[in-house]
Amino acid sequence: MKRFGNILLLLGSLHLISFCQSNKVQNSGIYKLDPDFGNYWYLGKAELASFELEQIRYGEPRNGRAVLIFVTEDFSKSKQVKLDHPPMDKSDVLKVMKLNATRKFFTGIYPYSTMTSVFTPVNLNDHLKTIKLTTSSQEWCGHTFLQVNLDGGKYRIQSNSYFETEGDQEYKVDGVMMEDEIWTRIRLNPNKLPTGNFKMLPGSLFCRFAHSAFKPEAVRATILEIDNLTSVYTLEYPGLERTLKIKFDRSFPYKIQGWEETYPEGGQLMTTKAALKKVVQLDYWNKNKNSDEDLRKEFQVQ
């Protein structure tokens, strides 16, 4: 955690060394998957990555854990759900990279549990946009749920919450890129991450915690090589006073090494941090017996 934090602190002094200064989105064009993509992602296993988490909440850092679960699966283009029997309607099958991102931490006596799910087409040449996003948050006061579906060229949003001003909303926004899909796009091909100044839907969990509207915001994106092996992708939202930095391996399979998220909290800028602990490939859906619980220790999510 400290090493990652020290590296990212240096980025401020290196800020002038960015890959793009224009107002246009760079790095568009043909997507190419690594030759070993199938050998890693089509083995009938998911990649599970556990992280040491320091989550800022109510103006204080909270120790917790985060897990990123990446897996490819067959998705229904028409229903935008996972297909139970893909061979029955091959024309409806869309191969996606799915991310289930979970966080667990305590605020005083009571627990928080969050999950964000992202469904991004593997073939981004034929299907340019992420198909679906959901985010839920549960704590003792109540729970919230956000669902985003691609609908033509726009995103259809459904928001449900125990907060009066946030509950039971339905609306549409322009189909701009979502911050939450950056994580899946890194795993597909980080060389095609957008850079420059453009509009983006901010992280859905940030919007939930900040009670901020989930709508497109101006963002500036840069990417920087910090050593021979890793890069950091940075998103700066001037209107939100928020910066997200994601550290990842530049070589396939482009593993996420950690992230830092700085934003106003408790009257000052504070930073949520996560650092990688362990990565395994596992068919976890088949590991559901009491005898499989030792795998939690191995995976370091106790």
C-alpha positions in Angstrom: 0.0 0.0 0.0 2.8 2.5 1.0 4.8 1.8 -2.2 1.8 2.3 -4.4 0.9 5.5 -2.6 4.5 6.9 -2.8 4.6 6.2 -6.6 1.3 7.9 -7.1 2.4 11.0 -5.1 5.1 11.4 -7.7 2.5 11.8 -10.4 1.8 15.3 -9.4 5.3 16.4 -10.3 5.1 14.4 -13.5 1.7 15.8 -14.5 3.0 17.8 -17.4 4.2 14.6 -19.0 0.8 13.5 -20.4 -0.1 11.7 -23.5 -2.7 14.2 -24.7 -3.4 17.9 -24.4 -6.2 18.1 -26.9 -10.0 18.3 -26.5 -10.5 15.2 -28.6 -10.7 11.6 -27.4 -7.5 9.8 -28.5 -6.7 6.1 -28.9 -9.8 5.3 -30.9 -9.6 2.8 -33.8 -9.4 -1.0 -34.2 -9.3 -3.1 -31.0 -7.0 -6.1 -31.0 -7.0 -8.7 -28.4 -3.7 -10.3 -27.2 -2.9 -13.6 -28.9 -3.1 -15.3 -25.5 -6.5 -13.9 -24.7 -8.4 -17.1 -25.3 -5.8 -19.2 -23.4 -6.4 -17.1 -20.3 -10.1 -16.0 -20.5 -11.8 -19.0 -22.2 -10.7 -21.8 -19.8 -14.0 -21.9 -17.8 -12.5 -20.0 -14.9 -12.8 -16.5 -13.4 -10.0 -14.3 -12.2 -10.4 -13.3 -8.6 -8.2 -10.5 -7.3 -8.3 -9.5 -3.6 -7.2 -6.0 -2.4 -6.4 -4.4 0.9 -8.8 -1.5 1.0 -8.7 1.8 2.9 -12.1 3.3 2.2 -12.9 6.9 3.1 -16.4 7.3 4.6 -17.8 10.0 6.8 -14.5 11.8 6.8 -12.4 8.9 8.2 -10.4 6.0 6.6 -12.0 2.6 7.1 -10.0 -0.6 6.7 -11.8 -3.2 4.5 -11.4 -5.5 1.6 -12.2 -5.3 -2.1 -12.5 -8.1 -4.6 -12.5 -7.8 -8.4 -14.0 -10.8 -10.2 -13.4 -10.8 -13.9 -14.9 -13.5 -16.2 -16.1 -13.9 -19.8 -19.6 -15.1 -20.3 -22.4 -15.3 -22.9 -24.8 -12.4 -22.7 -28.2 -11.8 -24.3 -28.1 -8.9 -26.7 -31.9 -8.6 -26.5 -32.6 -9.1 -22.8 -29.3 -7.9 -21.5 -28.9 -10.7 -19.0 -26.7 -13.8 -18.8 -27.9 -16.5 -21.1 -28.9 -19.8 -19.5 -28.7 -21.8 -22.7 -26.5 -20.0 -25.3 -26.7 -22.7 -28.0 -30.5 -22.3 -28.3 -30.2 -18.9 -29.9 -26.8 -18.2 -31.2 -27.9 -15.0 -32.9 -28.6 -13.5 -29.5 -25.3 -14.4 -28.0 -22.8 -11.6 -27.2 -19.5 -12.5 -25.5 -18.8 -10.0 -22.7 -16.1 -9.3 -20.2 -17.9 -9.1 -16.8 -16.6 -7.5 -13.7 -18.2 -7.9 -10.3 -16.4 -5.5 -8.0 -17.2 -5.8 -4.3 -16.2 -3.7 -1.2 -16.8 -4.5 2.5 -15.9 -2.3 5.4 -17.3 -1.0 8.7 -18.3 2.4 9.7 -18.3 2.3 13.5 -20.7 -0.5 14.6 -22.4 -1.1 11.2 -21.1 -2.7 8.0 -21.1 -1.6 4.4 -21.3 -4.0 1.5 -21.2 -2.8 -2.1 -21.1 -4.4 -5.5 -20.8 -3.0 -9.1 -21.3 -5.2 -12.1 -20.1 -4.2 -15.6 -20.8 -6.0 -18.9 -18.5 -4.9 -21.7 -18.4 -6.6 -25.2 -15.2 -8.5 -25.9 -15.5 -7.4 -29.5 -15.5 -3.7 -29.2 -15.1 -3.3 -32.9 -18.6 -4.5 -33.6 -20.2 -3.4 -30.3 -18.7 -0.1 -29.3 -20.4 0.5 -25.9 -20.7 -1.3 -22.6 -24.1 -3.0 -22.5 -25.1 -2.9 -18.9 -24.1 -1.6 -15.4 -25.5 -2.3 -12.0 -24.5 -1.0 -8.6 -25.9 -1.8 -5.2 -25.0 -0.7 -1.7 -26.3 -2.2 1.6 -25.9 -0.9 5.1 -28.0 -0.8 8.2 -29.8 2.4 7.3 -31.1 0.7 4.0 -30.0 -0.1 0.5 -29.7 1.4 -2.9 -29.7 0.0 -6.5 -28.8 1.6 -9.8 -29.2 -0.1 -13.2 -28.0 1.2 -16.5 -29.0 -0.4 -19.8 -27.8 0.5 -23.3 -30.9 1.6 -25.3 -30.1 2.7 -28.8 -27.4 5.4 -28.6 -28.4 6.3 -25.0 -28.2 4.8 -21.5 -31.5 4.1 -19.8 -31.1 4.6 -16.0 -33.2 3.2 -13.2 -32.3 4.4 -9.7 -33.9 3.0 -6.4 -32.9 4.2 -3.0 -34.1 4.6 0.6 -33.1 8.3 0.3 -36.1 10.4 -0.6 -34.3 12.6 -3.2 -32.7 9.6 -4.9 -35.5 7.0 -4.9 -37.4 5.6 -7.8 -36.0 7.6 -10.7 -36.0 6.7 -14.4 -34.3 8.8 -17.0 -31.9 8.6 -20.0 -28.5 10.2 -20.6 -26.2 10.4 -23.7 -24.4 7.1 -24.3 -20.9 8.4 -23.3 -18.3 6.1 -21.9 -18.7 5.1 -18.2 -15.9 5.2 -15.7 -17.0 1.8 -14.4 -16.2 0.2 -17.7 -12.6 1.5 -17.7 -11.7 -1.6 -15.5 -13.0 -4.0 -18.1 -11.4 -2.1 -21.0 -8.1 -2.3 -19.2 -8.4 -6.1 -19.2 -9.3 -6.1 -22.9 -6.7 -3.7 -24.2 -5.3 -0.8 -22.1 -3.5 0.6 -25.2 -6.9 1.8 -26.4 -7.9 3.7 -23.3 -9.3 7.1 -24.2 -7.2 10.1 -23.3 -7.9 13.8 -23.6 -10.9 15.9 -22.5 -14.4 14.5 -23.0 -17.6 13.6 -21.2 -17.9 10.5 -19.0 -20.4 9.0 -16.5 -18.5 9.0 -13.2 -18.1 6.0 -11.0 -21.6 4.9 -9.9 -20.4 4.0 -6.3 -18.8 7.5 -5.9 -22.1 9.1 -7.0 -23.9 6.9 -4.5 -21.6 7.8 -1.6 -21.5 11.5 -2.6 -25.3 11.7 -3.2 -24.3 13.1 -6.6 -26.4 12.8 -9.7 -25.4 10.0 -12.1 -24.9 12.1 -15.3 -22.1 12.8 -17.7 -19.4 15.1 -16.4 -16.3 16.7 -18.0 -13.2 14.7 -17.4 -9.6 14.8 -18.4 -7.8 11.4 -19.0 -4.1 10.7 -19.1 -1.9 7.7 -19.0 1.6 7.5 -17.7 4.2 4.7 -17.5 5.6 4.7 -14.0 8.2 1.9 -14.3 9.1 -0.8 -16.8 6.1 -2.9 -15.9 3.2 -0.7 -14.9 1.2 2.3 -16.0 -1.3 4.6 -14.2 -4.5 5.8 -15.9 -5.8 9.0 -14.4 -9.3 10.6 -14.6 -9.7 14.1 -13.3 -13.1 15.6 -12.9 -12.8 19.4 -12.3 -16.5 19.8 -11.6 -16.4 17.1 -8.9 -13.0 17.9 -7.5 -12.2 14.3 -7.9 -9.3 12.2 -9.3 -9.2 8.5 -9.9 -5.9 6.7 -10.6 -5.8 3.0 -11.6 -2.5 1.2 -11.6 -2.2 -1.8 -14.0 0.3 -4.1 -15.7 1.2 -3.1 -19.2 1.7 -6.8 -20.3 -1.1 -9.3 -20.8 -3.3 -10.2 -18.9 -3.1 -6.5 -17.8 -3.8 -7.2 -14.1 -5.0 -4.3 -11.9 -2.4 -3.6 -9.2 -4.4 -1.0 -7.2 -6.1 2.4 -7.3 -6.5 5.7 -5.5 -9.5 7.9 -5.5 -9.3 11.5 -4.1 -12.4 13.6 -3.5 -13.9 16.1 -1.0 -15.0 14.4 2.2 -15.5 15.9 5.7 -14.5 19.4 4.5 -11.2 18.3 2.9 -9.7 16.2 0.1 -9.3 12.6 1.2 -8.1 9.5 -0.6 -9.5 6.0 -0.8 -6.7 3.4 -1.6 -6.6 -0.2 -2.6 -3.5 -2.4 -3.1 -3.4 -5.9 -4.7 -3.0 -8.8 -2.3 -3.6 -12.0 -4.3 -4.8 -13.1 -7.7 -6.1 -16.6 -8.6 -8.0 -18.2 -11.4 -10.9 -20.3 -10.1 -14.2 -21.8 -11.1 -15.6 -20.3 -7.9 -19.2 -21.3 -8.7 -18.2 -24.9 -8.2 -16.6 -24.2 -4.8 -19.7 -23.9 -2.7 -19.3 -26.6 0.0 -18.2 -26.2 3.6 -15.0 -28.0 2.7 -14.2 -25.2 0.2 -14.0 -22.5 2.9 -10.3 -22.9 3.3 -10.0 -21.4 -0.1 -10.9 -18.1 1.5 -7.8 -18.1 3.6 -5.7 -18.9 0.5 -7.3 -16.1 -1.4 -6.8 -13.8 1.6 -10.4 -12.6 1.9 -11.0 -13.6 5.6 
